[in-house]
């Protein structure tokens, strides 16, 4: 796998108020689908979590040419009166989003990304955020691209993208976005992946007691089908 172009990716992970994931998805389907394109915000995909470290969770991924484009687009968006009306109406009596994490990413492999992604198909996505060993960037990327992702591919997954985090709550870190045909295939694969050769590979690339790829937060994601209305 080769490194992609210099595009900047932005990942947002939203902690949603209990019982309100459907409301968040409706906000994207009915309102954000028009508002984001109006301001040049390009969403690659959005998902509701089936499993995550914290539930309920909503995730979406954007692509930018550079940080200046991103800052200008969001400045325009947050100043839009239609966004303020949408936020008040869809929040109702309380905020939909309790808190959120933002990470800016550099693509190591984005060959599986279309814009926007064709998310209507059957299947589930697996987003994994790997904490990594400090000072070993080259080994970190190699472990993800040449060991971890191929091992999961053999279990029946397709690679959508791999990233290295530029910013975020924990650095250094790398991320993978994978596509499984269905939840049953994902479930059957877990024991063999987590308890088989992966443990041996982690031992091989470790330094003392610390692995190049350490603790991972995994999100099993259901795609949210949004009709992005450019020019709306």
N, C-alpha and C positions, 0 to 999 in steps of 0.2 A: 504494500500500500504506500502510495506516495503522498507527500504533503500537498494540500490544495493551494488555491490562490490566497491572496491576503485579505479576503473578506473577514469581517468581524461578525461574530454571532453573539446573540444575547439570549440567555436562558432565564426564564422567570418561573419560580416555583411558589405558588400561592397556597397558604394555609387558609382554607375556607371555613366559614362559620358552620358549626354542626347542623346537618340537615339541609344545607343550602348549595350543594354542588350543582344540582339541576338548575338553580337560579343563575349560577355563574355561567354555566354552559349556555343558557338561554340569552344571557347578556351578549355573549360572543356571537351566537347565531343571528340574533335580531338587531343588534345595535353596533357592536364593535366591528362587525363585518362591513359596515359602511363607513364608520368613523376612521378606522386605521388607514384604509386605502386613501381616504381623502387627504391625509397628511403624510403620505409616502411611507407608512410603516408596513414592512413586508413580513408577514407571518409565514413561517415555514410549516408549522403544524401546531395543533393544540390538543390536549388530552385531559381526561379525567382519570384519576388514579383508582385502580382496582385494589392495589396494595401499595403502601408507602410507609416510611418511618413515622409519619403523622397523617391522620385521616380526618376529614376529607382534604384532598389536595388537587389543585388544578395546575397544569404545566403548559407553557407555550414557549416556542423558539422563534427568534427573529434573525434576519440577516441584514447587515449594513455594509456599505462601502467603507466607512470609517466612523470614528467617534463623532466627528463634526456633523455628519449627516444624521446620526442618531439623536444628538442633542437638539438639533434644529427641528427634527420631526416631532419629538416629544414636547418641545416647547410650544409648537403650533397646536398639537393635540390638546394639551392641558389648558390652553387658552380658548378652546372651542366651546361656545355656550351649549352646543348640543351634547358635548361630553358631560357637562355639569348637570344638565337635565337628565341624561341617561343614568348617571351615577346615583342621583337622588331617587329617581323612580325605581331603579332595579335594586338599590339597597333596601328600600322600605324603611322599617323602623330601626335597622341596625346595619352595620357594614357587612358586606359579603366577604371581604378579604380581611382576615384578622392580622396577618403579617405576611411578609414575602421575602424571598431571597433572590438576588440578581447576581448572575455570573456572566462576565464577558469571556468569550471563548475564541481560540484560534483552531481552525480545522486541521486535523492531521490527515483525515480522509473524509471527504464529503460526497463521494461518488454515488451514494444512494439517495441523495437529497434532490427532490424536485421542488419547484416553488410556484404555488403552494403544493405541499405533498398531497398525493392521492390517498386520503385517509378514509375513504368510504369503504374500502375493501375489508373483508373479514380479517380478523387477526388482532394481536395485541403487541404493544411495544414495550421494550425493557430499557429504561434509562438507568445507568449505573454511574455513580460518582465515586471514584477511587481516591482515597487519601494516599499520598505517595511519599517516598523517602526524600528528604531534603538533600540538595546537592547532587542528585543523580538524574538529571533531566533526560539525558539520552537513553539511559537504561529504563527509565519510567515509560517513555514512549515505545521503546522496543518491547517491553513486557506486555503492554496493551495490544500493540499491533501485530506482534509476531507470536505471542503465546496465548493471551487471554481470549481475544476475539476469535482466532482460528479454532480454539478449543470449543467455544460455544457454537461456532458455525457447524462443526461436525455433529453437534447435537440437534441441528435442525433450524437454526436461526439465520436470518439474513442481516448483513451489516447495512445500516443506514448511514451512520457517521461516527467518527471518533474525533475527540477534541482534547486540547490542553487548555486548562483554565488560565486566564490572564488575571482575573480578579475573582474574589469570592470569599466566603467565610473561612475556608481552610485551603492554604496553599503550601506546597505544590499539590496539584490534583489533575487527573485526567478523567475523561468521561467517554462512555460509549452509548450509542442509541441503536438498538437492535430491534428487528421485527420478527415475531414468532407467528406461525400460521394460525394458532389458536391457543387458548389457555391450557388445554389438555396437553399439547406438545410441550409447552413451557414447564408444566408441572412434572411431567415424566422425566424431563431432562435434568432437573435440579440436583437430584442425588448423585448422578453420575458426574456432573460438572463439579459440584462443590466438594465431593469426597473422593474423587478419582485422581486423575493426573494433575489437577490444579494444585493440590497440596504439595505434590512433589516439585512442581515447577516453582512454586513460591519459595520452597526451601532452597532450590538451586540459585535463585536470584536474590536471596536475602543477604544482608550484611549484619552479622551477629544475630540478634533477635528481631531485626527490623527488615521488613520486606520492601522491595521497590514499590510494589502495589500492596498497600495495607488494607485497612478497614474500608468496606464499600457500603454505601447507601444505595439500595435498589428500589426502583419504582416500576411497578407493573401498570401499564397505561392503556386505557381504552380511547381510541381516537374520537374526537368530536368533529363531526362533519359540518364545516362552515362554508357557505358560499360567499367568497370574498367579492364584494361589489365595487370594483374599481370605477371611479368616477361618481360614486354615490354621494 
